[in-house]
Structures are given as structure tokens and as C-alpha cells.
Amino acid sequence: MVPLDSYFATNLRGKHTPSLSAILNVVAQNLFGHSTRTWCNANLRSYKLFWEEMMTEGGRTPSTRDTKLHHNFPTDLRTARQSIQIEPDVVKYAACPACCNIYPPKKSGKVMEWPTECVWRRFPHSQPCGEPLVKSAIEGGESVRVPICPFEVQDFDSFIGRLLCRPGYEKILDEGTVFSLQPDELTDIKDGSAIHDMKGPDGKPFLDGFKRNELRLAWSLSVDWFNPFHNKQAGKSASCGSIAMLLLNLPPSLRNKPENVLGGVGHCFAWQGTRPCVNCSSLCPNFILTELTL
């Protein structure tokens, strides 16, 4: 079960209109005009300065409400994006700089914690890696430990929840469980025998149209790792890459849109000899076939 209540469209009616307009304008410049964070931050600061001048023009004393709104107005693009709830929910893993093994966080109160050192073993009787995973940092005026090599991946349940709450998408995903009506005509990848003949946990066809009361989603997983410094004999050995999942229920016109792709980009790791890359099984769900009871 994936709770969907928190993923419906954000209600912006209660927001302060002038400040909301300014935030939306700057965020739009970043998303559609490709303005850099530096320029967007400069625009936010100029909006805040202009607002302050308007509030105190002619020697006026701003009201408590205006003072509070002005104080809370963001001056950083990341804060502005978070204020209108368009940022995805991500899980920050700690990746070992030596062996690339990853460790999920554990919540301790309001603070996220990670293991202090890597315990991965090449073989059951080998010595643990022992590489440090965290370092000291200051967040919110407090001393905390953060990953030396963070690896952020979008939360799977959050991604599904947001997708289902988009207008019209639930119907589109339902229709994606239906195969082509012409047995000899393949109109999409899911009409092929690999998906068509796939069995569910009950031994029956996984995608069977509208015969069940749950929404069933089929995914494709792509993992591609490469050396960003090119494959030269005398070059530097390193690895980075992408991990992406496409929802095959969606039609081809929607399937490859950025907002419909669950994916992440791997950090660049350098090593000597053969060592494992990031453990994909920890980043993606433990199943490629997903059942959601609505």
C-alpha cells in the first residue's frame, strides 16, 4: 500500500500572493530559462530588498505580519523550490570511497545517521573494508556527521505516489495493462512475449487488463556504468554511470519524459584493480513488478 494523501497538488491559495509570485517567477527562470542558482539567488535577494524598501517607504513601520513574511522570504533557490513543494523526496546513502558499497540512513530523532565505517567484505572470511564513511559538518548551527561520498536516490514510494496523483495518470496506467487487440501486431514493448507471458506471484498473467482490483505496474531497469576519463590504457581508472527505471504502463509518448523516469546518476569512483560498483539492488526496489492496491 502506498499512501497518496500527501502527494496531491499543493494548495497555494493560502500563500502570500506577492511573495508567491516572486518565488514562482524565479523558479520558472531556473526550470525553463536555465538560469543558474547564483543568478536566481541574486533575483531573490533583490526581491527581498525591494520588499523591504516598500514596507518602510515614507518612514512607515511595517506590521508584524509583513515583518514575518519578509523574514521568511527565501534568498536561496533551493529553499524557494522547497517552499512550493516541487522537490522530489530523496534518500541519501553513504557510499564507501574505497569499495563503493552503500549504506542507507537511519533516523535518530530529527537527525539522519550513517555507519561510521564500511564493513563490506570481499569474502566471508576477509577483513572488513574499514574505510571511513562520514565526516563532521555543521547543519542548522549544529554539529552533525554527513557522508563523505553521498549518493542520493529518489524515494520509490514517493515517486509512485506523485505519479498516481497527477490528473489523468491513473486511467493511463490502467489502460497500460491492456495488450494489443491484434495478436500479430506489436504496438509497444509490453506487447512482446517477455511482458505478455510474464506471470505474477499467483502464477497467473501479471498484466491482465482490468480483471483485478489492483493497479499493476511493469518496469524496465537500465544500468550503464562507464569511465568518464575514457578507456585509455594509461588513463585514470574511474567509474560513474546512471540507473534508470521506466514505467512500461505509460505510452511511449509519456514514458521517457524526465518527470516520469525514476533514476539517479552514480558518483565517480576511482580504484585500482577490480572493485564492485554501487550496489543497484539497494537503490531500486527489491522487485521490478509492483502491485498497488487502490
LUMGUPA-63228 format. One line per 8 residues: number of its first residue (from 1); their letters; for each residue x, y, z of N, C-alpha, C. Coordinates in nm, 3 decimals, decimal comma. Atoms other than C-alpha are relative to their C-alpha. Example, Ala and Ser with C-alpha at 12.3 -4.5 7.8 and 13.67 -1.06 7.14 Angstrom:
2
1	as	0,089:-0,119:0,000:1,230:-0,450:0,780:0,090:0,120:0,000 | -0,082:-0,119:-0,006:1,367:-0,106:0,714:-0,077:0,109:0,073
END
This chain:
294
1	mvpldsyf	0,084:-0,119:0,000:0,000:0,000:0,000:0,088:0,124:0,000 | -0,070:-0,126:0,006:0,126:0,344:-0,096:-0,095:0,111:0,037 | 0,091:-0,109:-0,037:-0,043:0,634:0,091:0,015:0,116:-0,098 | -0,004:-0,102:0,105:-0,138:0,903:-0,159:-0,043:0,139:0,047 | 0,059:-0,127:-0,043:-0,295:1,180:0,052:0,099:0,116:-0,006 | -0,098:-0,109:-0,009:0,027:1,380:0,091:0,057:0,040:-0,135 | -0,059:-0,027:0,130:0,105:1,376:-0,282:-0,092:0,075:-0,096 | 0,087:-0,075:0,088:-0,195:1,557:-0,421:0,052:0,142:-0,017
9	atnlrgkh	-0,051:-0,132:0,037:-0,145:1,901:-0,576:0,004:0,093:0,123 | -0,018:-0,091:-0,113:-0,013:2,156:-0,328:-0,100:0,115:-0,007 | 0,095:-0,111:-0,005:-0,273:2,412:-0,218:0,077:0,129:0,027 | -0,074:-0,126:-0,013:-0,118:2,755:-0,278:-0,091:0,118:0,030 | 0,094:-0,110:-0,020:-0,432:2,957:-0,204:0,030:0,079:0,128 | -0,027:-0,071:-0,125:-0,320:3,041:0,148:0,132:0,074:0,001 | -0,129:-0,067:0,007:0,016:3,176:0,034:-0,016:0,150:-0,021 | -0,003:-0,145:0,022:0,103:3,547:0,036:0,025:0,025:-0,148
17	tpslsail	-0,004:-0,010:0,146:0,037:3,646:-0,327:0,127:0,067:-0,054 | -0,121:-0,061:0,056:0,327:3,892:-0,385:0,125:-0,087:0,016 | -0,118:0,084:-0,020:0,588:3,662:-0,230:-0,008:-0,127:-0,083 | 0,016:0,120:0,082:0,443:3,356:-0,408:0,031:0,030:-0,146 | -0,027:-0,038:0,139:0,455:3,540:-0,743:0,149:0,015:-0,025 | -0,144:-0,018:0,015:0,818:3,634:-0,686:0,073:-0,135:-0,001 | -0,063:0,132:-0,007:0,914:3,277:-0,590:-0,025:-0,079:-0,128 | 0,033:0,073:0,123:0,730:3,126:-0,888:0,076:0,056:-0,119
25	nvvaqnlf	-0,073:-0,063:0,110:0,897:3,376:-1,121:0,145:-0,047:-0,003 | -0,140:0,040:-0,006:1,247:3,285:-1,002:0,014:-0,149:-0,030 | -0,006:0,144:0,026:1,178:2,910:-1,003:-0,022:-0,028:-0,149 | 0,024:0,017:0,144:1,040:2,938:-1,358:0,124:0,038:-0,081 | -0,124:-0,038:0,068:1,359:3,119:-1,465:0,102:-0,113:0,006 | -0,095:0,110:-0,016:1,560:2,829:-1,328:-0,039:-0,123:-0,081 | 0,045:0,123:0,065:1,346:2,547:-1,470:-0,010:0,014:-0,151 | 0,027:-0,016:0,143:1,255:2,689:-1,811:0,101:0,090:-0,070
33	ghstrtwc	-0,100:-0,088:0,060:1,511:2,964:-1,868:0,142:-0,043:0,027 | -0,131:0,057:-0,033:1,800:2,759:-1,726:0,093:0,103:0,065 | -0,081:-0,094:-0,076:1,916:3,045:-1,505:0,076:-0,075:0,109 | -0,082:0,068:-0,101:2,196:2,942:-1,271:-0,049:0,034:0,140 | 0,040:-0,024:-0,138:2,150:2,919:-0,897:0,050:0,136:0,048 | -0,055:-0,129:-0,042:2,375:3,223:-0,850:-0,089:0,115:-0,043 | 0,086:-0,107:0,050:2,156:3,445:-1,069:-0,137:-0,004:0,067 | 0,130:0,012:-0,067:1,836:3,310:-0,913:0,007:0,052:0,144
41	nanlrsyk	-0,017:-0,050:-0,136:1,970:3,380:-0,564:0,009:0,153:0,000 | -0,009:-0,146:0,011:2,056:3,734:-0,674:-0,137:0,062:-0,022 | 0,136:-0,050:0,023:1,700:3,781:-0,802:-0,084:-0,006:0,127 | 0,076:0,012:-0,125:1,553:3,654:-0,475:0,042:0,108:0,099 | -0,046:-0,105:-0,093:1,771:3,892:-0,273:-0,048:0,139:-0,044 | 0,049:-0,130:0,048:1,669:4,183:-0,496:-0,149:0,016:0,028 | 0,142:-0,005:-0,036:1,301:4,096:-0,445:-0,016:0,033:0,148 | 0,011:-0,022:-0,144:1,355:4,088:-0,070:0,038:0,143:0,036
49	lfweemmt	-0,041:-0,138:-0,024:1,539:4,422:-0,074:-0,107:0,098:-0,045 | 0,106:-0,088:0,051:1,267:4,582:-0,288:-0,120:-0,003:0,094 | 0,112:0,015:-0,093:1,002:4,446:-0,050:0,026:0,081:0,128 | -0,035:-0,074:-0,121:1,186:4,595:0,248:-0,014:0,151:-0,021 | 0,011:-0,142:0,031:1,205:4,936:0,078:-0,145:0,043:-0,008 | 0,142:-0,033:0,011:0,833:4,928:0,001:-0,067:0,005:0,137 | 0,063:0,004:-0,133:0,743:4,837:0,361:0,037:0,122:0,084 | -0,048:-0,109:-0,086:0,949:5,120:0,513:-0,002:0,135:-0,071
57	eggrtpst	0,004:-0,126:0,077:0,882:5,386:0,246:-0,077:0,107:0,077 | 0,064:-0,112:-0,069:0,798:5,724:0,394:0,003:-0,010:0,150 | -0,011:0,012:-0,145:0,904:5,623:0,742:-0,104:-0,089:0,064 | 0,103:0,088:-0,055:0,625:5,369:0,780:0,062:-0,113:0,081 | -0,042:0,116:-0,079:0,654:5,094:1,037:-0,076:-0,123:-0,048 | 0,070:0,117:0,053:0,575:4,753:0,886:-0,074:-0,075:0,110 | 0,077:0,078:-0,096:0,315:4,537:1,055:0,077:-0,126:0,038 | -0,063:0,125:-0,045:0,409:4,224:1,245:-0,010:-0,108:-0,107
65	rdtklhhn	0,020:0,099:0,106:0,266:4,013:0,963:0,098:0,023:-0,114 | -0,092:-0,030:0,110:0,470:4,192:0,695:0,145:-0,029:0,039 | -0,137:0,026:-0,047:0,786:4,167:0,905:0,029:-0,149:-0,001 | -0,019:0,144:-0,002:0,737:3,794:0,949:0,011:-0,056:-0,142 | -0,004:0,046:0,139:0,666:3,741:0,576:0,134:0,037:-0,064 | -0,127:-0,044:0,057:0,974:3,942:0,485:0,116:-0,083:0,054 | -0,106:0,078:-0,061:1,190:3,749:0,729:0,006:-0,142:-0,059 | 0,007:0,137:0,050:1,071:3,412:0,591:0,017:-0,010:-0,151
73	fptdlrta	-0,015:0,005:0,146:1,113:3,510:0,226:0,136:-0,059:-0,034 | -0,127:0,071:0,026:1,382:3,279:0,079:0,098:0,086:-0,081 | -0,105:-0,065:0,079:1,712:3,409:-0,055:0,086:-0,104:-0,070 | -0,073:0,107:0,067:1,831:3,073:-0,186:-0,099:-0,080:-0,085 | 0,087:0,069:0,093:1,686:2,890:-0,486:-0,049:-0,132:0,057 | 0,039:0,130:-0,054:1,684:2,555:-0,304:-0,113:0,014:0,102 | 0,107:-0,026:-0,097:1,471:2,698:-0,023:-0,128:0,041:-0,070 | 0,117:-0,044:0,076:1,239:2,863:-0,275:-0,072:-0,119:-0,063
81	rqsiqiep	0,061:0,118:0,062:1,182:2,533:-0,455:-0,068:-0,088:0,105 | 0,060:0,080:-0,106:1,115:2,353:-0,126:-0,128:0,064:0,052 | 0,117:-0,069:-0,055:0,862:2,619:-0,020:-0,127:-0,026:-0,081 | 0,118:0,030:0,081:0,631:2,529:-0,310:-0,011:-0,151:-0,028 | 0,011:0,146:-0,003:0,688:2,154:-0,263:0,007:-0,064:-0,138 | -0,019:0,063:0,130:0,815:2,065:-0,609:0,124:-0,089:-0,001 | -0,120:0,083:-0,005:1,133:1,892:-0,495:-0,038:-0,145:0,028 | 0,029:0,141:-0,029:1,132:1,512:-0,503:0,056:-0,041:0,136
89	dvvkyaac	-0,052:0,057:-0,124:1,182:1,311:-0,186:0,116:-0,094:-0,035 | -0,118:0,080:0,032:1,530:1,162:-0,192:0,052:-0,068:0,126 | -0,068:0,072:-0,107:1,718:0,911:0,019:0,150:0,015:-0,023 | -0,144:-0,023:0,012:2,082:0,997:0,084:0,074:-0,119:0,060 | -0,082:0,112:-0,044:2,308:0,693:0,103:0,143:0,047:0,024 | -0,143:-0,022:-0,017:2,665:0,690:0,228:0,072:-0,105:-0,083 | -0,075:0,091:0,088:2,889:0,539:-0,041:0,145:-0,008:0,046 | -0,140:0,018:-0,041:3,225:0,395:0,051:0,093:0,050:-0,109
97	paccniyp	-0,091:-0,051:0,102:3,500:0,588:-0,130:0,097:-0,105:-0,053 | -0,096:0,102:0,041:3,711:0,271:-0,148:-0,064:-0,112:-0,081 | 0,059:0,118:0,065:3,480:-0,018:-0,242:-0,135:0,027:-0,062 | 0,126:-0,041:0,063:3,165:0,171:-0,349:-0,124:-0,065:0,061 | 0,119:0,054:-0,064:2,934:-0,023:-0,116:-0,079:0,115:0,062 | 0,082:-0,110:-0,049:2,641:0,189:0,001:-0,078:-0,040:0,124 | 0,068:0,022:-0,127:2,461:0,228:0,335:-0,115:0,100:0,013 | 0,115:-0,090:-0,015:2,109:0,369:0,387:0,005:0,071:0,135
105	pkksgkvm	0,000:-0,073:-0,127:2,047:0,626:0,660:-0,100:-0,060:0,099 | 0,094:0,034:-0,105:1,875:0,561:0,991:-0,033:0,127:0,076 | 0,044:-0,124:-0,065:1,669:0,831:1,157:0,010:-0,013:0,151 | -0,013:-0,005:-0,145:1,761:0,919:1,515:-0,056:0,136:0,045 | 0,066:-0,126:-0,031:1,512:1,181:1,631:-0,025:0,077:-0,129 | 0,011:-0,080:0,122:1,535:1,458:1,369:0,127:-0,007:-0,083 | -0,130:0,007:0,066:1,886:1,364:1,262:0,015:-0,134:-0,072 | -0,029:0,122:0,074:1,986:1,112:0,996:0,141:-0,045:0,033
113	ewptecvw	-0,129:0,055:-0,036:2,273:0,882:1,086:0,040:-0,111:-0,096 | -0,056:0,104:0,085:2,500:0,655:0,884:0,111:-0,073:0,077 | -0,112:0,069:-0,064:2,758:0,391:0,985:0,128:0,083:-0,014 | -0,122:-0,080:0,003:3,096:0,542:1,066:0,106:-0,056:-0,093 | -0,099:0,059:0,089:3,298:0,295:0,861:-0,060:-0,117:-0,078 | 0,050:0,104:0,089:3,249:0,042:0,582:0,032:-0,138:0,057 | -0,018:0,135:-0,052:3,200:-0,319:0,688:-0,008:-0,105:-0,110 | 0,010:0,095:0,111:3,189:-0,475:0,341:0,122:-0,092:-0,002
121	rrfphsqp	-0,106:0,100:0,011:3,393:-0,794:0,296:-0,004:-0,062:-0,140 | -0,006:0,062:0,132:3,511:-0,930:-0,036:-0,042:-0,147:0,008 | 0,037:0,139:-0,025:3,475:-1,283:0,101:-0,045:-0,011:0,145 | 0,050:0,011:-0,138:3,302:-1,408:0,418:0,109:0,007:0,107 | -0,106:0,003:-0,101:3,636:-1,457:0,597:0,104:0,111:-0,022 | -0,092:-0,111:0,024:3,804:-1,142:0,459:-0,015:0,106:0,108 | 0,007:-0,113:-0,091:3,884:-0,839:0,669:-0,097:0,105:-0,056 | 0,091:-0,104:0,050:3,620:-0,562:0,651:0,079:0,114:-0,063
129	cgeplvks	-0,063:-0,110:0,072:3,695:-0,267:0,426:0,056:0,104:0,097 | -0,046:-0,091:-0,104:3,712:-0,026:0,723:0,017:0,145:-0,043 | -0,015:-0,138:0,048:3,706:0,291:0,510:-0,100:0,090:0,072 | 0,095:-0,093:-0,063:3,553:0,595:0,691:-0,110:0,042:-0,097 | 0,115:-0,035:0,085:3,207:0,682:0,561:-0,053:0,139:0,027 | 0,060:-0,129:-0,036:3,118:1,006:0,741:0,108:0,098:0,044 | -0,086:-0,108:-0,044:3,273:1,339:0,830:-0,084:0,099:0,080 | 0,071:-0,100:-0,080:3,183:1,625:1,064:-0,041:0,117:-0,088
137	aieggesv	0,051:-0,115:0,074:2,973:1,912:0,930:-0,094:0,078:0,091 | 0,091:-0,086:-0,075:2,756:2,199:1,053:-0,128:0,016:-0,082 | 0,130:-0,017:0,064:2,385:2,192:0,965:-0,097:0,060:0,099 | 0,094:-0,066:-0,090:2,136:2,432:1,118:0,064:0,043:0,129 | -0,070:-0,043:-0,118:2,400:2,553:1,361:0,042:-0,112:0,093 | -0,036:0,113:-0,083:2,458:2,203:1,497:0,104:-0,086:-0,069 | -0,102:0,088:0,054:2,748:1,965:1,454:-0,061:-0,138:-0,027 | 0,056:0,129:0,039:2,641:1,652:1,265:0,104:-0,076:-0,084
145	rvpicpfe	-0,085:0,080:0,087:2,801:1,370:1,071:-0,074:-0,025:-0,131 | 0,059:0,016:0,133:2,736:1,354:0,697:0,088:-0,092:-0,083 | -0,082:0,090:0,082:2,850:1,109:0,428:0,115:0,072:-0,070 | -0,114:-0,054:0,075:3,194:1,172:0,281:-0,032:-0,002:-0,149 | 0,038:0,015:0,141:3,062:1,046:-0,051:-0,150:-0,031:-0,005 | 0,145:0,024:-0,001:2,682:1,093:-0,058:-0,048:-0,050:-0,135 | 0,064:0,051:0,121:2,466:0,912:-0,311:-0,150:0,013:0,020 | 0,141:-0,030:-0,020:2,110:1,045:-0,344:-0,086:-0,066:-0,108
153	vqdfdsfi	0,092:0,069:0,090:1,826:0,846:-0,497:-0,142:0,039:0,039 | 0,139:-0,036:-0,028:1,462:0,943:-0,532:-0,073:-0,115:0,066 | 0,076:0,100:-0,073:1,233:0,761:-0,290:-0,105:-0,063:-0,092 | 0,087:0,071:0,095:1,038:0,494:-0,482:-0,147:0,023:0,032 | 0,141:-0,018:-0,036:0,710:0,518:-0,288:-0,047:0,142:-0,028 | 0,035:-0,139:0,026:0,713:0,897:-0,314:-0,019:0,024:-0,149 | 0,010:-0,015:0,145:0,773:0,878:-0,689:-0,132:-0,056:-0,051 | 0,125:0,062:0,043:0,479:0,639:-0,736:-0,119:0,083:0,047
161	grllcrpg	0,111:-0,079:-0,053:0,255:0,849:-0,512:-0,024:0,127:-0,081 | 0,014:-0,122:0,080:0,323:1,170:-0,704:-0,053:-0,032:-0,140 | 0,043:0,037:0,135:0,274:0,990:-1,035:-0,150:-0,030:-0,003 | 0,141:0,037:-0,003:-0,065:0,847:-0,937:-0,091:0,119:0,025 | 0,083:-0,115:-0,034:-0,187:1,185:-0,815:-0,004:0,105:-0,111 | 0,011:-0,093:0,113:-0,131:1,361:-1,147:-0,132:-0,022:-0,071 | 0,132:0,015:0,066:-0,461:1,431:-1,324:0,009:-0,090:-0,123 | 0,010:0,087:0,116:-0,547:1,153:-1,567:0,097:-0,116:-0,004
169	yekildeg	-0,103:0,102:0,009:-0,247:0,934:-1,493:-0,047:-0,137:0,048 | 0,048:0,129:-0,049:-0,433:0,665:-1,300:-0,071:-0,075:-0,113 | 0,068:0,062:0,114:-0,651:0,600:-1,606:0,100:-0,047:-0,104 | -0,103:0,037:0,098:-0,346:0,598:-1,834:0,072:-0,126:0,043 | -0,070:0,119:-0,050:-0,170:0,343:-1,612:-0,089:-0,123:-0,004 | 0,094:0,112:0,011:-0,483:0,126:-1,601:-0,005:-0,051:-0,144 | 0,008:0,039:0,141:-0,503:0,129:-1,980:0,131:-0,067:-0,046 | -0,128:0,059:0,035:-0,135:0,032:-1,990:0,012:-0,147:0,034
177	tvfslqpd	-0,001:0,143:-0,031:-0,222:-0,312:-1,853:-0,068:-0,083:-0,109 | 0,071:0,068:0,109:-0,414:-0,395:-2,174:0,096:-0,018:-0,117 | -0,087:0,028:0,113:-0,229:-0,561:-2,461:-0,070:0,036:-0,131 | 0,054:-0,027:0,133:-0,278:-0,502:-2,832:-0,111:-0,099:-0,034 | 0,112:0,085:0,037:-0,606:-0,635:-2,966:0,031:-0,088:-0,121 | -0,041:0,079:0,115:-0,428:-0,767:-3,273:0,117:-0,090:0,041 | -0,107:0,090:-0,047:-0,224:-1,078:-3,177:0,127:0,008:-0,084 | -0,116:-0,003:0,090:0,003:-1,040:-3,481:0,061:0,139:-0,012
185	eltdikdg	-0,048:-0,139:0,011:0,061:-0,666:-3,428:0,056:0,045:0,135 | -0,064:-0,051:-0,122:0,305:-0,531:-3,171:0,005:0,152:-0,008 | 0,003:-0,146:0,001:0,233:-0,166:-3,093:0,090:0,062:0,106 | -0,083:-0,052:-0,108:0,453:-0,133:-2,784:0,085:-0,115:0,054 | -0,090:0,102:-0,054:0,729:-0,316:-2,595:-0,074:-0,099:0,088 | 0,071:0,091:-0,090:0,479:-0,461:-2,350:-0,083:-0,103:-0,074 | 0,072:0,099:0,079:0,306:-0,646:-2,637:0,089:-0,119:-0,036 | -0,090:0,111:0,027:0,614:-0,867:-2,674:-0,021:-0,114:0,096
193	saihdmkg	0,023:0,120:-0,080:0,624:-1,217:-2,532:0,059:0,011:0,140 | -0,064:-0,009:-0,132:0,858:-1,120:-2,242:-0,095:0,057:0,104 | 0,096:-0,062:-0,093:0,591:-0,899:-2,083:-0,134:-0,073:-0,007 | 0,132:0,063:0,018:0,284:-1,071:-2,228:-0,010:-0,131:0,077 | 0,003:0,132:-0,064:0,380:-1,411:-2,085:0,049:0,003:0,145 | -0,052:-0,011:-0,136:0,510:-1,281:-1,752:-0,108:-0,038:0,102 | 0,094:0,046:-0,102:0,346:-1,446:-1,451:0,015:0,079:0,129 | -0,001:-0,065:-0,130:0,253:-1,283:-1,123:0,028:-0,099:0,111
201	pdgkpfld	-0,028:0,091:-0,112:0,309:-1,430:-0,774:-0,104:-0,111:0,014 | 0,104:0,104:-0,007:-0,018:-1,627:-0,814:0,007:-0,096:-0,117 | -0,015:0,089:0,114:0,106:-1,795:-1,131:-0,084:0,038:-0,120 | 0,084:-0,046:0,111:-0,142:-1,604:-1,350:0,068:0,119:-0,068 | -0,062:-0,113:0,071:-0,057:-1,335:-1,611:0,004:0,125:0,087 | -0,015:-0,117:-0,086:0,080:-1,029:-1,434:-0,083:0,116:-0,052 | 0,082:-0,105:0,060:-0,073:-0,776:-1,675:-0,119:-0,067:-0,068 | 0,118:0,069:0,052:-0,427:-0,897:-1,734:-0,116:0,096:-0,020
209	gfkrnelr	0,106:-0,096:0,025:-0,617:-0,583:-1,822:-0,068:0,046:0,127 | 0,077:-0,051:-0,114:-0,894:-0,487:-1,583:-0,067:-0,114:0,077 | 0,061:0,114:-0,067:-0,958:-0,832:-1,436:0,020:0,002:0,151 | -0,029:-0,004:-0,144:-0,826:-0,734:-1,091:-0,031:0,139:0,055 | 0,032:-0,127:-0,061:-0,893:-0,457:-0,841:0,123:0,078:0,042 | -0,121:-0,074:-0,033:-0,529:-0,354:-0,806:0,069:0,046:-0,129 | -0,076:-0,051:0,113:-0,311:-0,148:-1,034:0,136:-0,069:-0,002 | -0,127:0,071:0,012:-0,014:-0,350:-1,160:0,091:0,076:-0,095
217	lawslsvd	-0,095:-0,079:0,077:0,295:-0,173:-1,288:0,119:-0,086:-0,038 | -0,118:0,072:0,050:0,573:-0,324:-1,500:0,108:0,101:-0,035 | -0,112:-0,093:0,016:0,915:-0,159:-1,510:0,111:-0,062:-0,082 | -0,126:0,042:0,061:1,229:-0,177:-1,716:0,113:0,072:0,072 | -0,114:-0,054:-0,076:1,564:-0,122:-1,545:0,121:0,011:-0,092 | -0,121:-0,023:0,080:1,866:0,030:-1,717:0,113:0,040:0,093 | -0,120:-0,032:-0,078:2,212:0,033:-1,556:0,116:0,011:-0,098 | -0,109:-0,022:0,096:2,502:0,180:-1,753:0,113:0,071:0,071
225	wfnpfhnk	-0,118:-0,057:-0,067:2,844:0,239:-1,597:0,112:0,017:-0,103 | -0,106:-0,026:0,098:3,141:0,385:-1,781:0,112:0,080:0,066 | -0,114:-0,078:-0,046:3,480:0,551:-1,737:-0,009:0,140:-0,059 | 0,015:-0,135:0,053:3,433:0,929:-1,767:0,130:0,057:-0,058 | -0,129:-0,047:0,052:3,804:0,968:-1,846:0,044:-0,080:-0,123 | -0,022:0,081:0,119:3,775:0,733:-2,147:0,082:-0,125:0,035 | -0,066:0,129:-0,024:3,908:0,380:-2,169:0,139:-0,001:-0,061 | -0,138:-0,004:0,046:4,275:0,451:-2,212:0,086:-0,088:0,091
233	qagksasc	-0,085:0,092:-0,075:4,541:0,203:-2,107:0,075:0,072:0,112 | -0,076:-0,077:-0,100:4,740:0,472:-1,927:-0,086:0,104:0,071 | 0,088:-0,101:-0,059:4,437:0,675:-1,824:-0,039:-0,035:0,143 | 0,044:0,018:-0,138:4,280:0,712:-1,483:-0,117:-0,098:0,005 | 0,108:0,097:-0,015:4,061:0,424:-1,368:-0,107:0,059:0,091 | 0,111:-0,056:-0,077:3,724:0,550:-1,253:-0,130:-0,052:-0,059 | 0,129:0,048:0,049:3,357:0,467:-1,289:-0,111:0,091:0,049 | 0,123:-0,068:-0,037:3,033:0,660:-1,293:-0,107:-0,045:-0,099
241	gsiamlll	0,103:0,048:0,091:2,700:0,597:-1,454:-0,139:0,038:0,045 | 0,140:-0,032:-0,027:2,323:0,606:-1,445:-0,079:-0,126:0,030 | 0,094:0,106:-0,030:2,050:0,389:-1,301:-0,139:0,058:-0,023 | 0,130:-0,057:0,034:1,705:0,447:-1,450:-0,104:-0,110:-0,013 | 0,112:0,092:0,014:1,365:0,278:-1,437:-0,111:0,069:-0,079 | 0,109:-0,051:0,081:1,095:0,329:-1,699:-0,125:-0,080:0,028 | 0,128:0,064:-0,028:0,730:0,254:-1,635:-0,065:-0,040:-0,132 | 0,047:0,050:0,129:0,611:0,032:-1,921:-0,150:0,015:-0,017
249	nlppslrn	0,144:-0,026:0,013:0,244:0,101:-1,844:-0,027:0,128:-0,076 | 0,019:-0,127:0,068:0,290:0,450:-1,983:0,019:-0,017:-0,150 | -0,022:0,006:0,145:0,257:0,503:-2,359:0,136:0,061:-0,035 | -0,132:-0,052:0,037:0,581:0,579:-2,547:0,010:0,152:0,001 | -0,004:-0,146:0,002:0,485:0,947:-2,574:0,024:0,061:0,137 | -0,018:-0,049:-0,136:0,498:0,982:-2,193:0,112:-0,071:0,075 | -0,089:0,088:-0,077:0,736:0,704:-2,088:0,137:0,062:0,026 | -0,136:-0,050:-0,012:1,065:0,885:-2,148:0,009:0,146:0,044
257	kpenvlgg	-0,006:-0,137:-0,050:0,970:1,226:-2,015:0,075:0,003:0,134 | -0,082:-0,003:-0,123:1,208:1,336:-1,735:-0,081:-0,019:0,127 | 0,079:0,010:-0,122:0,927:1,364:-1,480:-0,055:-0,140:0,023 | 0,052:0,136:-0,013:0,826:1,001:-1,547:0,109:-0,105:0,010 | -0,113:0,093:-0,009:1,172:0,846:-1,520:0,053:-0,001:0,144 | -0,059:0,015:-0,133:1,288:0,713:-1,184:0,147:-0,035:-0,019 | -0,140:0,028:0,028:1,662:0,740:-1,193:0,093:0,081:0,087 | -0,103:-0,070:-0,073:1,986:0,864:-1,050:0,131:-0,013:-0,073
265	vghcfawq	-0,132:0,002:0,062:2,342:0,935:-1,152:0,103:-0,040:0,104 | -0,101:0,049:-0,094:2,626:0,748:-0,985:0,116:0,096:0,011 | -0,121:-0,080:-0,020:2,919:0,937:-0,835:0,119:-0,066:-0,068 | -0,121:0,051:0,064:3,260:0,898:-0,988:0,091:-0,059:0,108 | -0,088:0,068:-0,093:3,477:0,645:-0,805:0,128:-0,040:-0,071 | -0,128:0,045:0,056:3,843:0,577:-0,867:0,048:-0,121:0,079 | -0,050:0,117:-0,069:4,007:0,247:-0,784:0,119:-0,058:-0,072 | -0,107:0,079:0,060:4,296:0,018:-0,852:-0,043:-0,146:0,002
273	gtrpcvnc	0,046:0,137:0,007:4,210:-0,329:-0,972:-0,150:-0,006:-0,018 | 0,143:0,020:0,021:3,860:-0,472:-0,983:-0,073:0,011:0,133 | 0,081:-0,017:-0,121:3,614:-0,348:-0,723:-0,145:0,019:-0,041 | 0,141:-0,007:0,037:3,234:-0,351:-0,713:-0,046:0,144:-0,018 | 0,063:-0,131:0,015:3,030:-0,057:-0,837:-0,112:0,012:0,104 | 0,108:-0,022:-0,094:2,734:0,085:-0,647:-0,099:-0,116:-0,008 | 0,091:0,114:-0,008:2,500:-0,192:-0,533:-0,139:0,042:-0,045 | 0,127:-0,044:0,057:2,196:-0,143:-0,756:-0,119:-0,055:0,076
281	sslcpnfi	0,113:0,061:-0,069:1,977:-0,376:-0,552:-0,043:0,081:0,121 | 0,036:-0,083:-0,114:1,986:-0,130:-0,263:-0,067:0,129:-0,045 | 0,054:-0,126:0,048:1,888:0,164:-0,482:-0,139:-0,016:-0,060 | 0,128:0,026:0,063:1,596:0,011:-0,671:-0,082:-0,089:0,091 | 0,083:0,090:-0,081:1,302:-0,175:-0,523:0,048:-0,143:-0,013 | -0,040:0,140:0,004:1,355:-0,541:-0,445:-0,080:-0,078:-0,103 | 0,080:0,066:0,102:1,105:-0,616:-0,720:-0,014:0,096:-0,117 | 0,025:-0,081:0,119:1,063:-0,494:-1,076:-0,149:0,003:-0,029
289	lteltl	0,144:0,002:0,017:0,698:-0,594:-1,075:-0,063:0,055:0,127 | 0,057:-0,070:-0,115:0,492:-0,372:-0,849:-0,151:-0,017:0,000 | 0,145:0,007:-0,013:0,141:-0,427:-0,720:-0,044:0,107:0,100 | 0,053:-0,104:-0,086:-0,052:-0,132:-0,577:-0,151:-0,022:0,014 | 0,144:0,017:-0,025:-0,392:-0,193:-0,418:-0,060:0,137:0,023 | 0,063:-0,132:-0,009:-0,612:0,113:-0,469:-0,133:-0,010:0,073
END
